[in-house]
Amino acid sequence: LHSVKSWVMDAVVAEDFCALGGRVMLAGDAAHRFPPAGGFGMNTGIQDAHNLAWKLAAVLRGTAGPQLLSSYPSERRPVAQANAALSISNWQEAVRVPQALGLDPAAAGLVSQLASAALLPAGAGRWLLESALAAGRGVAASILPLRQGALQEILNSGQSLKLQFPKEDLGVVYKQGAVATEGGAAGTSTGKGSRGGRYVSGGRGLPYVPSTEVGGRLPHCMLAMLGQDRQQRQQLVSSLDLINAGSLGLNLLLVCSGSQGACS
């Protein structure tokens, strides 16, 4: 062991995801850093890579102009900012459990900082930190019967660490960037982006509700492929499998009612 550095909970989002005139793109941990509460760092990074990969491929293949890349920061940075705030909120909810047991994470952090900063003999700082933590655990054990009611209330209400956020992971809707709205063309932005991607959250961990809103995730549904004679030609396929990842062309999906023959 060559060195020890105290960990401090924080969240950081880069001022811009695009630098040097578009020659450098930031994604994942290079663009944002969240507390490890909810897995937002990995999920947001995967979304960054997915958003950037097809745009880079389109530009390099010549099927789109370089201005398409300017939509990347305007779409992804607002999502990173929202996930940073949600990650901090989730972390704060997680520490409600030790607080209910009489353990203050802030006090433990202060002891750790003092142990690291003080000019103590080798091993003394570690002994100080372990002694303080042992004393805290002893206090928590002694008052546990008195705090069980409060602890159970936190766990039953869901006001603790959550690990699944389907709406926040899947319900992002891009309102600007590489989005073609009804009656208009796709727009791009070269700025840092403030409203590119958003989701309106009424609470933590709400379910994801599929929507056909422009800029959102294409909903999954099973479709029957019919021939001109209206006979099924193959097994059912997912609507997601009909997207041509190698093309920027549009796909027209007609959903027909078998009973009335109407299509939408």
Secondary structure in CASP SS format (residue, H / E / C, confidence):
PFRMAT SS
TARGET T0000
AUTHOR 0000-0000-0000
METHOD secondary structure of the structure
MODEL  1
L C 1.00
H C 1.00
S C 1.00
V C 1.00
K C 1.00
S C 1.00
W C 1.00
V C 1.00
M C 1.00
D C 1.00
A C 1.00
V E 1.00
V E 1.00
A C 1.00
E C 1.00
D C 1.00
F C 1.00
C E 1.00
A E 1.00
L H 1.00
G H 1.00
G H 1.00
R C 1.00
V E 1.00
M E 1.00
L C 1.00
A C 1.00
G H 1.00
D H 1.00
A H 1.00
A C 1.00
H E 1.00
R E 1.00
F C 1.00
P C 1.00
P C 1.00
A C 1.00
G C 1.00
G C 1.00
F H 1.00
G H 1.00
M H 1.00
N H 1.00
T H 1.00
G H 1.00
I H 1.00
Q H 1.00
D H 1.00
A H 1.00
H H 1.00
N H 1.00
L H 1.00
A H 1.00
W H 1.00
K H 1.00
L H 1.00
A H 1.00
A H 1.00
V H 1.00
L H 1.00
R H 1.00
G C 1.00
T C 1.00
A C 1.00
G C 1.00
P H 1.00
Q H 1.00
L H 1.00
L H 1.00
S H 1.00
S H 1.00
Y H 1.00
P H 1.00
S H 1.00
E H 1.00
R H 1.00
R H 1.00
P H 1.00
V H 1.00
A H 1.00
Q H 1.00
A H 1.00
N H 1.00
A H 1.00
A H 1.00
L H 1.00
S H 1.00
I H 1.00
S H 1.00
N H 1.00
W H 1.00
Q H 1.00
E H 1.00
A H 1.00
V C 1.00
R H 1.00
V H 1.00
P H 1.00
Q H 1.00
A H 1.00
L C 1.00
G C 1.00
L C 1.00
D C 1.00
P H 1.00
A H 1.00
A H 1.00
A H 1.00
G H 1.00
L H 1.00
V H 1.00
S H 1.00
Q H 1.00
L H 1.00
A H 1.00
S H 1.00
A H 1.00
A C 1.00
L C 1.00
L C 1.00
P C 1.00
A C 1.00
G C 1.00
A H 1.00
G H 1.00
R H 1.00
W H 1.00
L H 1.00
L H 1.00
E H 1.00
S H 1.00
A H 1.00
L H 1.00
A H 1.00
A H 1.00
G H 1.00
R H 1.00
G H 1.00
V H 1.00
A H 1.00
A H 1.00
S H 1.00
I H 1.00
L H 1.00
P H 1.00
L H 1.00
R H 1.00
Q H 1.00
G H 1.00
A H 1.00
L H 1.00
Q H 1.00
E H 1.00
I H 1.00
L H 1.00
N H 1.00
S H 1.00
G C 1.00
Q C 1.00
S C 1.00
L C 1.00
K C 1.00
L C 1.00
Q C 1.00
F C 1.00
P H 1.00
K H 1.00
E H 1.00
D H 1.00
L H 1.00
G C 1.00
V C 1.00
V E 1.00
Y E 1.00
K C 1.00
Q C 1.00
G C 1.00
A E 1.00
V E 1.00
A E 1.00
T C 1.00
E C 1.00
G C 1.00
G C 1.00
A C 1.00
A E 1.00
G E 1.00
T C 1.00
S C 1.00
T C 1.00
G C 1.00
K C 1.00
G C 1.00
S C 1.00
R C 1.00
G C 1.00
G E 1.00
R E 1.00
Y C 1.00
V C 1.00
S C 1.00
G C 1.00
G C 1.00
R C 1.00
G C 1.00
L C 1.00
P C 1.00
Y C 1.00
V C 1.00
P C 1.00
S C 1.00
T C 1.00
E C 1.00
V C 1.00
G C 1.00
G C 1.00
R C 1.00
L C 1.00
P C 1.00
H C 1.00
C C 1.00
M E 1.00
L E 1.00
A C 1.00
M C 1.00
L E 1.00
G C 1.00
Q C 1.00
D C 1.00
R C 1.00
Q C 1.00
Q E 1.00
R C 1.00
Q C 1.00
Q C 1.00
L C 1.00
V E 1.00
S E 1.00
S H 1.00
L H 1.00
D H 1.00
L H 1.00
I C 1.00
N C 1.00
A C 1.00
G C 1.00
S C 1.00
L C 1.00
G C 1.00
L C 1.00
N C 1.00
L C 1.00
L C 1.00
L C 1.00
V C 1.00
C E 1.00
S C 1.00
G C 1.00
S C 1.00
Q C 1.00
G C 1.00
A C 1.00
C E 1.00
S C 1.00
END
